Amino acid sequence: MARQRKRKRPMSEINVVPYIDVMLVLLVIFMITAPLMVQGVKVTLPQAESKPLPQKDQKPLIITVDKNGDYYLATEKKPVTLETMLTRIVAVRQHKPGTQLIVFGDEKVAYGSVIEIMSLLKKAGIEDVGLATEPPGSR
């Protein structure tokens, strides 16, 4: 008796079911973790009527003063000293001239803390600084 050999043909289909499972798991992970990744420092801005600053192509550099009077630069989680902040701001402005600076000051912070930043920036030759506010009735 002759023995017949049957050749296995290569499979030309890709099984996508495992890939869909992985994608759905990743989707759930991102949906759960996205709200937890809050950037910046939580401040309650004072309310005032004002015109928005004209938008530029570059992202503005944000300086934040929280209700305790601590200073934060951009989206850093740790407070920085005024000297450190000034050197970083000057470095950014030298690298990207025309970068807007916006100060986010909590409404409960002492007025002197915000003025201290403004004075420091003016001494450094930076005069185009915006103060962030919320429109009245937005809370």
N, C-alpha and C positions, 0 to 999 in steps of 0.2 A: 504494500500500500504506500502510495506516495503521500507524502505529507505536504500539505499546502501551507504556505506561509502567507499570512495576511499582513500587509504593510499598514502601519498606522499613518494616517494622513495628518499633517500639522494643522492645528486648530487656528483658524484665521479670525476668530472673534475674541474680543476682550470682554471679560466679565466685569461690568461696571458697578455691580451691586456693592462690593466692599468700598469702592470709592465714594459712593453716595452716602453710605453709613458714616464714613469718616468726615465727609463734608457736613453732614447734619450735626454730628457731635461738635465739630469746630464752630458751627453757627451758634449752637446753644451756649458754648463757652464764651464766645464773643458777646452774645446778647446779655449774659450775666455780668461779665467783667467790665463792659464799656461804661455803664453808669458809675462804677466805682473808681474809674480813672479820671478824677477831677483834677484839672490843672489849675495852678495858681493858688491864691490865698483868698479865703472867704471874707469879703468886706461888705458892709452895708453902705452904699453910696448915698451922699446927700441928694435931695431932690431939688431941681432947679430947671427953669426953662432956659434952654440954650440951643445954639445951632451946632450941628455936628461938624467935626473937622473934615476938610476935604480928604478923600481917600487917596493914598499914594500906592504905587506898585509894591513897595516894601512893607513888611509887617512892622507895626510900631513897637517900640521898646516900652514895656510897661513897668512902672515903679509902683509898688503897693505899700501903703502904710496901714497896718491893722489897728484894731481898737486899743491894743496895748502899746502902740507907738513903735513897734518893730518894723524894720524896713526890709522889703523883699524886692528882688530884681527879676523881671520876667516871670517864669513859672517855677522858680526855685522854691523848695519847701523849707529851707533854713533861712533865718534872718541874716542879713549882711550888715556890716558897718558902713557908715557913710563914705569913708575913704575907699573901701573896696568897691562900693557901688560906683563912685565917681571914676575910678580907674577903668572899670569895665565899660561904663558908658562912653568915656572918651575913646577907648579902643574901638568900640563898635562904630562910633561916629567917624573915626579916622578911616576905618575899613569900608563903611557904607555911609558916605556923607548924605545928609538930608533925611536920615532916619528920624521919624517922629517919636517924641517922648510923651507919654501920657501918665499922669499921676492918678492912681486910684487911692483915695484917702477915705477911710471909714468915717462915717458921720460922727462917731463918738470920740475920735482921736483929738488930742489937743491941737489947736490951730498952729501952735509953734512947731510941731513936728513936720507939718506940710511946708510951712514957710522955711524951715531949716533946709529941706531938700531944694526948694526953689532958689534960695540964696546960694547954696553950694553950686547948683547948676549955672547960675548967673555968673559966679566967680570964675567958673571954668569956660565961660564964653558961650554957653548954650542958652539961648533965649526963647526958642520956639518950643514951649512946653504946654501941653494941654492938661486940663483938669477934668477928670471923668465925673459925670453926674447922671442921675436917673431923671426921666421926665416925671413931673408931678402926677400922683395917682397911679404909678406903675406897680405899687406893692399890693 
